[in-house]
Amino acid sequence: MAQRGASEAVAGDVSGRCVSGDWGVPVASIDTALVVGVLESIWTSKTASASRLRGRIESILDWAKARNYRSGENPARWRGHLDHLLPRHRKLAPVKHHAALSYADVPVFMHDLRGQHGIAVRALEFTILTATRTGEALGARWDEIAGDVWTVPAVRMKGGREHRVPLVKPIIELLEPLPQTSEHVFPGERSGGRMANNALRKVLARLGHGGLTGSPCMVSGHRLGIGPQTTPGITTTL
């Protein structure tokens, strides 16, 4: 937390200098060399903060241009400019995806899963068959399901856009026997809200997957096992 606080302090200080002119130059004179000089000091050591700082400087300079305090191109823009001068953060800190079952292992896993009982088991099965994120699946409400389509509202989607999921026969058969005693398709045991993510992890552990049993497979990793080979709702091979 202390490191993050220091990084945010740097970002705030630099942004303040853009506005106040404390760099010793007018805002109209801030150029690429000055921006790169500031970013390079934390670009490799504090990648997240450096990225936010670049975006903040870009926004401030855009504001200054709109107010006629400066003109010309924005020296803090990334695409087509700083991306040629600074290494991409993915190269500095490669994205680590959640471990996933191989596609060949998914049918066996699904067979074992269907042999289990309980609402959490059905929630995990639903999550996998719809190829959705855990939060999207566990947040499902009965009023979002109409016939053979489940519409996830934009407010619950990571990308902020409404998502329509086709519900083929295996998914409909999974949903039909579930009690509709809550607005949530998969309600929590105590809170009255949706089921907790940890409930699915416990199911994985019971089946020999998940951190509790030493296997690295994660709930969200099942989207990687399915995604490259199928589309949401196409479950004939599962």
N, C-alpha and C positions, 0 to 999 in steps of 0.2 A: 504493500500500500504506500509505503514511504517513497519507493522508486516511482510509482505512478504519480504521486503528488508532485515530485520534483519535475517529472516530465511535463505535467500540466502547467506547472509554474513557468517552465521554459516557453511553452506555447503561448501562454498568456502574456509573458514579457515581450516576445517577438511581435505578437499581434498588436500589443499596445504601442510598440515602437513604430509600427506601420502607420498607425493613426496619428500619433503625436509628433512624429518626426524626430524622435530621440536618437535615430541612427545618425543624425547629423546631416541628412540630405532630405530635400523635399520629397513628398510622396510621388511626385511626377518623375523623380530621378531614380526610383527604385528599379533596378534592372536584374537581368538574369544572374549575373555574377554575384550580386548581393544576396539574392534568394538562395542560390545554390550554396553559397558560403555558410549561410545559417543552417540549411537543411543537412549538409554534409556532417555537421558536428554530432548529429544524433541519428542519421539515416540508418546506420547499421546496428547501432546499440539499442535504440528505442524505436523500432520500426512502426508500431501502431501510433505512437505519439507523433512521430515525424510525418506520417501520412495525414493525420488530422491537422497538424500544423500547416502543411502545404495547402490543404484545402481551405484553411482559415485565411491564410495570406491571400490566396486566389480570390476568395470572396470579398475581402477588404479592398483589394486593388480593383475588382470589378465595381464595387460601390464607389470608389474614388473616381473611376472613369465615368460612371453615370452622373456623378456630381461635377464633372468637368475639372477635377483636380489633376487628372492625368489623361494621356491619350495613347493610342497604339495598342499593341498586343499585350496580353497579361503575361509577365515573365514567370508567374507561378503555375501556369496551366500545365497539366500533365501530358495529355495526348498530343503527340506531334511536336513536343517541345522538351520538357524535363525528362520524358521517358527515354530520350536519347542521351541524357547527361547523367542520370542516376540509375542504378540497378533496380530492377523490379523487386518488390518485396518478396514475391514468390520464390525468387532465386536465393534470397537471403534466408528466408524462413519458409521452406516448402510446406504446402498444405498437407496435413496428416488426416487422411480419411479414417473413419471408423472401420475397424475390422469387419469383414463380412463373410458369410458362408459362400463358398463357391457355388456357381449356378447348378452344378451337378449334384450338390448335396442338399439343395432346397427341397426336392420332392420327398426325400427320406425324412427330413426335419418336419415337413408339414404332416406327414403320416403320423409321426410321433406326437406332434402337437395336437392333432385331432383326437388322439387317444386320451387326452387329458380333459379334466372337467373344471368348471369354474368360470366366472365372468371375466377374470383377468386373462384366462386362456383364450376366450373368444375375442377379447379386445386385441390381443397380440395377433391372432389369426386375421382379424379384420384389418389391422395395420399393414400386415404383409400383403394380403390380397388386393388392397386398394393402392399399395405402393405409395402411401402417404407418410408424412412425418408423424412421429409419436404424438406431439401436441395437437396436431390436426385431427388425428384419429380419436384420441381420448376426449377431445373437445366436441366431438360430433353430437348433435342434438337431433331429436326425432323430427322436429319441424324443418330440418334441412334436407330430409329425405322424402322425395316424392316419386313414387313408382320405382323405376329402376335407375334413378339418378340421385346422387348425393351432391348437393351444392354447398361447398365450403365458402363462407363469406370472406370477402377481402380482408376484413379486420383480423381474421385468424390465419391468414396465409403469410408466409415469410416474405413473399414477393409483393404483398399488398394488392393482389389481383384475385378476383373471384375464380374459384376452381371447380369444375364440374367433373365428377367421377362416375363413370358408368358402373352400375351394379349388376353384374352377371349372376347367373343362377346360384353358384356356390356362396356368394356373398349374401344374396337375398335369403337363402336357406339358413345361413348363420344368424341373420337378424330376426327372422320370424318368431323363434321361440323365446326371444329375450323379453323380459317383463318391461312394460312401459310405465314404470312407477315414478320415473324422474324425467325431467326435461333432457337429461343427458342419456345417451345410448349406453354409456359405460360409467355409471355413477360411482363415486367414492364410497367407502364403507362407513365413514363417520361424518365427513364434512357436509354431505348433501350436494357437493359440487361434483366435478368430474373425477375420474379415477386418477390416482397419482402415478407418475411415470415409473416409480420404483416397483409397482405391482407387476409390470411387464418384465422387469429385470429379474424378479424372483421366479417368474415362469421360466425364463431362459436358464437360470441357475438350476432349476429342478430338472431340466432336460439335458443338463451337462454343458451349458454354454453360459457365458457371462463371467464377470470378474469374480463372483463368489466361488466359482469352481475352477478358476485358473485359466479358463478359455477366454481369449480376447474378444469374442464375438459380442457386439453391442446390438441393442434393439434397432437403432437407426441404420446399422450396417446391413440389415436385410434389404433395404432399398437398393444398395449396391449389388447385392446378389441377384436381385430381380431386374432392376432397371435396365442394364445393358442388353437384356434378352427379350424383355416383354414390355408391354404398355399397361398402364393401370387398368384393372378390371379383366385383363385377359389371363385366365387362370387355368386353362385346359391342361397345362403341363404340370400343375401343382397338385 
